[in-house]
Amino acid sequence: MKIWKSILLSLVVLQMSCSQQVASIKPSTQNKLTDNHGYLLLSVDTSIDLEQLNVSGQKSFHLGAADLTAGTHHILVDLPAGDYQIDSVKLNNWWRLQLKSGYWNFKVQAGQISYIGDLQLKGRLPELENRSSMALQYLEQQHKALLKNYQVRYSGPGDDHYFEFATAQGVTP
Amino acid sequence: MKLWLTLAVCWLLTCFVVDAKPIPATQLFRDTTLSQVKFSPDGQFISVFVNFEDGKGLALYDRKNNDFQLIALVAKSDWVQQYRWLDPQNLYLVSGRDNVMIHSVVSLSRQQNKVTAEVKTVPANGYLVGQLKGSPTRLLFATDVGRSEVEFQLYELSISQLLKSEFPAEARIKHLLDTDAQTRLHFDQQSNRLISTRLDREEQKIHLHFRDYGAQKWQSLFSYNPTDFSFRPLQFLTPDTLAVLSDKNSDKTAVYRFDLKSQQFTQLLFEHPRYDLIDADFSGSELAAVSYFAHGRLEQQFFTSEQQRLQQQLSQHFAKQQWKVLSSVAGQHLLFVFSATNPGQYYLYQPGQKPQLIGDVLPELAEYQLAETIKLQVPAAGGRSIESLLSMPVMATGQQPPALIVMPHGGPIGVQDTDQFDPTVQFLTSRGYAVLRTNFRGSAGYGKSFSESGVAELGSGIEQDISKAVSLVQQQYGIKQACAMGYSYGGYSAMMLAIRQPALYRCVVAGYGIYDLPLLFNASNLKVQPEQQKRVEKVVGPLNPGLKQRSPVYLAAQVQAPALLIAGMEDDIAGFEQSHRMYDALTRAGKDVQTMFYQDTGHGHDRWDLDHHQIGLIEQFLSKHLAAANLHSAKEQAHQWYLQAELLVAGEKLKKDLPAAIGLYQQAAKAGHASAMVALASAAMSGEGLNQDLNVAISYLEQAAKLKDATAELQLGLLYSSNQQQPADQQKANQHFGRAKQFAPDGVAALYLARAACLGWGQSVQITQCIDGLEQHLRRYQQHATDDQSQLLSQTAHRIVAQLLIEARLQPAERDKLIALLNREMTEGVAQQAELSEYRSGFYSGSGYKYEETASYPVDPEQEFGSALKVSRADGVASTPMAWLLVRWQRQLPAGLAHTVTDYPVLVKLNEVVQLHSALTTAVDKKTGDWTLQVYDLKGTRLYQQQFNFKS
């Protein structure tokens, strides 16, 4: 019995150590990307505080409660470029929302800001919604310096080129 | 002589001069007064759903006195979905409160020409499938519905069994086909058949099956994808054939005979050469009538001689109007008569007699002149003809010709404009604008090919059709300036029209629209799925680079007209990103754009006050850009400012902004808006938004009181009866309460006057007058328990009763009467005495029973304080689990006076803990000093007291 418990505990520990907690980069950061890294930009729209958002892929990580309070929050994270998917959302100690595979995939491109969408969790079906115009305004207000050095592109479901169009028009007055 | 002649001419002119004036939004965008008029099965009664000032619910129409008797009241905030007669004595009513459906049975009884009604709620969760023919009444009820993991069951029951929730096993109907949440049952009484309708979301198909009531085997009626063609069963013509409205085998929706065995349409019964049928009636198995919209107007053709005679008679009585027969019993007919200038009237008609008006759906509009519709037609590509509806303004504005509002409808596929009363059209025309609506290619009502001709024509053929109609109006009426305005697809179309014709369009109003066509394919991880993409393609055409050239977002630099963008931030039909992206693109292009983005709002509003706010905003925008002066009243402008302020204070639909709200209240108050004055008085009293200044507050209230505002009089009464901010003056308070009662007899002022009589405030003590006054007022004006007004009366009465039980000198019988007022809504007995012991007290931690107790507390408005008390039995009566306690909060004033902040009764469970809290919320409260919590029993004996000392 003890052996099984140890293995189970190890698995839990292993799982925890494979998934690293990351935090959103603070506004006005001067952060520079290292080689083969890119920025992931997403927003989370929730009516309740959440515990954890779990993502697997090139690197497994999770966002913690500080970035997942009730409301709408943009989250910017420095990650290795590659393919990822959102796996699950931990609501609290008793409930986890497991997201169906195949619907939550995205790519982080090296040397740029990859915006993947707004994760809508407000009581209806979870959905990853393209709100590029709001993401762009967020970057222009909170991460001007970053935007000078790195272009932002849509990297969520489907194909969209609003960023290219809007940034060519200039910054929102 | 000349003077008399002049006066006579003037009198004649005033007789015939039209009373043309702007119609307030509150009169146009509102609930109807009457709806769902029906005969009882024996024709003895006419039932109506009414929504009057003094009551809402089901009523019976008195033909002799042309009056209504309410038989089943619903709360003002409830809505009625439908009702039906079960038999001559019983009705089944389905109403709703928030998101909950309420099913009830209304039972009538007649005694000496007086009808009384008893309403009982159906306790079970489910719906009425139908009722069997004959007597006694046997109902078919499906129970346990709507829950995805539970299958529903069907029972045959009497009314009594349904009301008692008796579902005996032998009454259960077996051999149901599907019993999941996607299936809906219906019983066709005429054929004695059960019909099952099931929506298969994955296959996107509707499956219809039927079986004879007593049989076991189900047969397929039809299965189809509703996006491919229409299929609407009307009635069984024979056991094996069905009358159906469909366009499967024809361009137009026509009425067919459908053979159930072969699953084929075997006979075309009627097809109109130009228009889709919307309904067909049968006399036995013979086609009796068909109806359709012809150039937006309801037209009917009758095929039996009896129906044709009726048509001739009604056409004479209601020339130029549209009408439909709702039902007929024993030679009497219930009619609904309507037109563009008639929101709707119900009539009772017996051949050979003049129709008797039962009532108007919007009677307040009778004093206004509404705009008629002019029908226009223009040729369009492909040999088509495009129908339009033009409404010209009623009033002479001094501006000839009027400005034109081009209003494309939504869709764009499968929607049409009709020649019926439209509140937006009448709002605009009464302000001097002409309004043009066009049934462009893609609109419903003209057959499949016309509908399909709109596919992939967004920003192209559709707008060409509209522009042709606009050109005709310009030629015929000399229109020089226009704005484009629309919602949903109409918002997109308005933008595209303004982009394509910048010389004509002075402004654009675009609400809840789409502006980036490629985004429709990429809006989310769910919208990129193949089945969703197909749905979009069916309207927009396939995703291709050319869609950007027809997307206003990417053409923002070409928009020259100022734009007003309206959107709901939770719009899951158009998607909020569409509007935000349009705003973003216009802003980056340096264009003139104004936004109104409503929080917590979807694809439009579900509250009238928000519709009023929205149309008021649109009106301001249009008048600014179309230079149309004096088309709105100062009173309406003031109300618009007031509405905006209310939304900014509430912080629910608009972001909370108290300073902006105060500014708007002040503008409205300057323009004479009484409610705005009251709001400013409240701000000055509380110190929220204005400096706390009692004199300023009183000044605002007195101004509003001069305008006969009941709330202002009430607030003045409460101010003068309280010693909180100045010495009390009870006589003055009573004068104000008296006027408040005069202006709003159903309000709470009468309760405060009764209180004064009990306590001898400003008058001699008159306990009997006081208690009787309380009882009578509540009995007369408390209608439905869940109504806001009824709840306010109840809460106010309870507070006053609590105060009287604590303070007034009462005889035992008088005390008992007051206690009876507290107990009038109780169904079980309540103990009159309890014992209390303190459990905890102090600053409340926010959870459980954790309090922090100190000798003195800091003034902190975020912090609740109070006591948790253990409540135990005192009277030894084991059968009453509840007890009333009277709670009093007081604040010590300078000079040793005590101000009672509030008194209220609280119902507590015996042998449990009750928590009694307060907080320093208003500017008046946020001061150092002592607060006292006292708890009394119903005999006025103080059971508990605790002081809380606040220091800076």
Boltz contact constraints between the chains, C-beta under 6 A:
constraints:
  - contact:
      token1: [A, 103]
      token2: [B, 525]
      max_distance: 6.0
  - contact:
      token1: [A, 127]
      token2: [B, 524]
      max_distance: 6.0
  - contact:
      token1: [A, 127]
      token2: [B, 526]
      max_distance: 6.0
  - contact:
      token1: [A, 128]
      token2: [B, 524]
      max_distance: 6.0
  - contact:
      token1: [A, 128]
      token2: [B, 525]
      max_distance: 6.0
  - contact:
      token1: [A, 129]
      token2: [B, 524]
      max_distance: 6.0
  - contact:
      token1: [A, 130]
      token2: [B, 522]
      max_distance: 6.0
  - contact:
      token1: [A, 130]
      token2: [B, 523]
      max_distance: 6.0
  - contact:
      token1: [A, 131]
      token2: [B, 577]
      max_distance: 6.0
  - contact:
      token1: [A, 133]
      token2: [B, 580]
      max_distance: 6.0
  - contact:
      token1: [A, 133]
      token2: [B, 581]
      max_distance: 6.0
  - contact:
      token1: [A, 133]
      token2: [B, 584]
      max_distance: 6.0
  - contact:
      token1: [A, 134]
      token2: [B, 580]
      max_distance: 6.0
  - contact:
      token1: [A, 157]
      token2: [B, 525]
      max_distance: 6.0
  - contact:
      token1: [A, 157]
      token2: [B, 528]
      max_distance: 6.0
  - contact:
      token1: [A, 158]
      token2: [B, 522]
      max_distance: 6.0
  - contact:
      token1: [A, 158]
      token2: [B, 528]
      max_distance: 6.0
  - contact:
      token1: [A, 159]
      token2: [B, 522]
      max_distance: 6.0
  - contact:
      token1: [A, 160]
      token2: [B, 522]
      max_distance: 6.0
  - contact:
      token1: [A, 169]
      token2: [B, 588]
      max_distance: 6.0
  - contact:
      token1: [A, 170]
      token2: [B, 588]
      max_distance: 6.0
  - contact:
      token1: [A, 172]
      token2: [B, 587]
      max_distance: 6.0
  - contact:
      token1: [A, 172]
      token2: [B, 588]
      max_distance: 6.0
